[in-house]
Amino acid sequence: MKVIAALLVIALAITWPVSQYHLNAASNKPGHYKNKVIVLMYHHIDEKESGATISPSRFGTHMKLLKENGYNVISVDQFAQFMEHKAKVPDNAVVITFDDGYESFDQYAVPILNKYDFVATHFVIGSSSDNQNVHTKHLTWDTMRKLKAEGYSFYSHTYDQHGYAPLDKRGKKTGPKLSNPIYLPDKGRVETKKEYLTRVGNDAQFMEKRLKEELNNTNQMIAFPFGAFNSSAKQLEKNAGVTLFFTTRPGINRPGSDEVMRLNAGTPTLTADKFLSMMKKYGR
């Protein structure tokens, strides 16, 4: 009987088509989506979790789950080639992004990413890196240059349009600065359309100039603050050379669009099980 069983196993191994397995080389587990890319969004990492801040251990768990479950992390530059030119990407492709430019990226995220041989991109606020005029320390250009040499990348989260501003005299109505004409206290009125376009256009041009000066960037991308934008803001960014626009809309990305959907993974409510459920939901 043992001989028969052994022969049966050998026969199955010979006759069973290899393509039936379609195993992911990195994890030896079946892939579940092709020619699509999930983009994850994170912000700040700190031991004290709140809002858009998660702990190093939670971020580490997410990265461990990606590795163990057959997800393939690719660079944002590979992703740009996929979106703009339909270049091939591995099955179960994932891009990891961070917004705002917090120093916690270098302190906490990079060591974890390096552990799994992952890369990530960071959308930074230019004025915060230039002036360090914020309560939570932001990445310096020196740190970004060091990390860029290690394979990380940095793109625009605007130069100084990340914030809410009054939209009327009373100040009760506020909105994202990038996508709204704002109230001008010194003039006692709301911006004209021309003033709005000039402000946003100048910011876009200046931010791309700073990225080229400091990091010698060749590709140009932006993550819209709060995911808020309009056709005018998008066109002004295009005029500054930006070709890929990262939003906060959830979904999985297919080639051919210049607007990128992202899944918000940087929330304390996202347990390990919920993280995997989210990945499976959008990876169908």
Secondary structure, 3 states (H helix, E strand, C coil): CHHHHHHHHHHHHHHCCHHHCCECCCCCCECCCCCCEEEEEECEECCCCECCEECHHHHHHHHHHHHHCCCEECCHHHHHHHHHHCCCCCCCEEEEEEEECECHHHHHHHHHHHHCCCCCEEEECHHHHHHCCCCCCECCHHHHHHHHHCCCEEEECCCCCCCEEECCCCCCCEEEHHHCCCEECCCCEECCHHHHHHHHHHHHHHHHHHHHHHHCCCCCEEECHHHCCCHHHHHHHHHCCCCEEECCCCCCECCCCCEECCEECCCCCCCHHHHHHHHHHHCC
